[in-house]
Amino acid sequence: MVFVPRVDNRPYFAPLLLALIAIAWVSLFIWGESPYGRFLSHDELGHVDIGLNAEGVGIALVFVAGWTVMTIAMMLPTSLPLITMFGRLVGRRSDHTLLNGLLIAGYLAIWTLFGAVVHAADRGIHAGVSEFQWLEDNSYGIAAATLLLAGVYQFTPLKYMCLDKCRSPMSFISGHWHGGNARAEAFRLGVHHGLFCVGCCWSLMLLMFAVGVGNIGWMMLLGGVMAVEKNMPWGRQLSLPLGVVLVFAGIGLLLLGGPADCAHHAGC
């Protein structure tokens, strides 16, 4: 059992963490308003032939960088209970700042890797859709499939297992922190937490490819939903109705069709 001491984990840690999150949101807004916003939102990349060349790799790296900033803005707030609890645990150590940084780095590394994988899959889908005129004309079907996938996943045992891990920061730290090789353990704790967080929220983050990866409004909405799901006392009960809403939204989109010039999604 890990005892969390009630100590002041250096008064500047929490403000710095909140400042980092705020800077991420401001950066995303500025990026979205700039000419480089398309590298995050894919508004124009869907019509660009990007291969395994210097340009393609460069664009992928820019997207992953933007995705990482988006992860800081959206997902780091959902993990504040675990981060602050770990901060109190190591608050008396001289290397507490480094340990907190390693925890956050491990967490962000998993989400960054997920972003890279999803980006590659998205490019593959774009390439496949461009080969079939029917899919190009009815590309809203990809967005509908994304909604259905996200909705159905809300009902799965894997979703609830990962959600329960995310909702129990104290027991999670107890199971992964033993204070041996502190720096390695701090990074591994972040990695393990990131894996369960991805397991809990990957399908909701995938919705960003249906509504527009660079859409600030949807980022705030989905980030808020995931924060509630993971941290509020009644958050676990949100998963079922959210799944129902997403499934019906996907079915509705399939039945009603989509606008000819739809917002970017995995198939537009």
N, C-alpha and C positions, 0 to 999 in steps of 0.2 A: 504494500500500500504506500503510495506517495503522499507525503504531507506537504501541503502548500502553505508556506509561511505567510503571515500577514505583514508584509514589509512594503515599503515604498520602493517600487522597482524603478528608481531614478525618475523624478517627476517629468523628465522630458520625453520618456519613451512613448507614452500614449499620445501626446500632442504631435510628435514626429510621425507616428503611424497614421494618425488622422490627416496630417498634412500631406503625407505620401498619397493617400487615397484621394484627397481633394485635388492634388496636382495631376493625378492620373485622369480625373474627370475633366479638368480644364484642358489638359493636353488633348484628350479625345475630341473635345468640342472644337478646339483650334484646328486640329488635324482635319476634322470633318469639313470645316469651312475652307480649307486650303485646297490648292490644285492637286495635292497629293492624297486627298481623301479617298479617291477611287482605289488606291492600293489597299485600303482597309475594307471599304464597302463593296468592292467588286462591281460597282455600277458599270464600269467600262471594260473590266477585265474579261467579262463573259464573252466579249466579241474580239478578244485579242488572242492570237495564236502564241501560246507560251509553251515552249518546250524545255528540254534539259540542256539549256545553254546558259550563258552568263546572264542574259536578261531575265530568263525565267527564274534562275536561282536568286538573282537580286530582288525580284519582285516577291518571291516567296519569303525571303529574309525580312523584307520590309513589312509584309503582312504579319509574319510571326512576331515581329517587334510590336506592331500595333495590337495584335492579339494579346500579347503579354501585358501591355498597358491596360487593355480592356479587362484582363483578368484581375489586375491590381484594383481597378475601379469597382468591378462587379463582385468578385469572389472573395477578395481579402476581407471585406466587411462581414461576410457570412461566417468567417472563421475567427472573428475577434475574440469570442469567449475562450477558445483554446489558446490563442496567441497571448492574451493577457494573463490567463492562468499559468501558462508556462513562464511568462515573464516574472510573475510573483515567485514561482518555484526557484528560479535561478537568480533572483534579484540580489542576493547577497554575494554572488560570485563576482570576481574581478572581471571575468570575461563575459558577463551577462549580455552585453550589447552584441558581441560576436555570436553568441548562442542564439539569441533572438533572430539575428540576421540569417543564420544558417537554417533555422526552422522555416522562416519565410521563403528563403531561397529554394529549399527542397519542395515546398508547397507549390511555388510558382513554376518550378522546373517541370512538374507533372502537367500542369495546365498548359504550359508552353509546348510541350511535346504533343499533347492532345491537339492543340491548335495547328501544329505542323501536319499532323496526320489528317485532320479534317480538311485542311487547305489542299493537300495532295488529292484527297478523295473528291473534293469539289471540282478541282481541275479535270480529274478523270471523267466526272459526270458531264461537265461542259463539253469535253471532247466527244463523249459518246452521243450526247444530245445533238450536237452539230452534224452528226452523220445521218440523222433521221429527221426528215422534214416534219413528220407528224408530231414528234416529241418537241421540236422547236415551236410548232404552232400551238401546242397544248402543254407548254412547260409548267403551267400552274399545277399540273399533276405531281410534279416533284415536290412542290411546297406542300401539297395536300398529303403526300406520303410522309413528309417530315412531321407534319402535325399529328398524323395517325401514329407514327412510330413513337413520338414523344408522349402521346396520350396513353398508348397501350403500356409503355414502360412504367408509367406511374402505378400500375397494378401488380407489378412483378415482385416476387420475394427478394430479388437482388436489390431493387430500388429501396425497399424497406430495411434490408440488412445494412446497406451503406448509409441510409439516412439515420438509423439508430446509432451507428458509430459516430456520425457527425454531431448528433444531439447529446453525446455523452463525453464531453471533453476531459473530465476528470478521470474517468475510467480508461479513456484512450491514452492519456499521458501515463497513467499507472502501468499500462501494458507495454509501453514502448520506451519509457525513460527509466534507466537504472543508474545513471550517473557515472558509468565506467569511463569509456572514451567519450567524454561529454560532447565534443565537437561533432564527431561522427554520429553520435546518437541524436543530437539536435537536428542534423540534416536528415537522417533517416526518419525521424519523427515527422518532419515536414513532408517527406516523400510519401510515407504511409498515409498521413492525413490527406494529402493530395489525391492519392489513389482512391480512397473511399469517397472523397468529395467529387471526383470525376464520376465514380460509380453512381453517386446519388444524383448528380446534376447534368451529366453529359447531354442527355436528350433535351433538356431545357436550353442549354447553351447552343445546341444544334439548331434550335429555332431561330437563332440570330441569322442563319443562312437562309431562312425562309422569309424573314421580315426585313433583312438588310443589316449586315454585320456592323455597319457604321452608324446605325440609327440610335441616337442618344436616348430618345424617349423609350424605345423598347429595351435598351440596356438597363435603364432605371427601373422599369416595370419588372423585368425578369429578375434583375438583381434583388429587388425588394421581395419578390415571391420566394426566391431561394433563401433569402435571409430569414423570412418568416418560417418557412418550412423547417429550417435547421435549428432555429433558436427560440421561437415562441413556444410557450407551454402547449398550445393547441396546434402547433405547426404540423405535427404528424397527420392530423385530421384533414389538412388542406390537400394532401396528395390525391385522395380519391376524387373529390369534386373537380380538382384541376385536371385530372386525367379525363374525366367525362367531358369537360369543356373542350379540351384539345381534340378528342376523338370526334365530337360533333362538329367542331370547326373544320377538321379534315374532311369529313363526309360532306359537309355543306359546300366546301370549296370544290370537291369533285363533282357534285351534282349541279352547282351553279356555274362552274367554270371560273376562269380568272380574267382580269383585264388584259388586253393585248400587250400593253406595255407595263407589265407587273413590276413590282419592286424586286430587287435582286433576291434570288434564293438559289438553292443548290442546282436548279435546272434552268434558270433564266439567263 
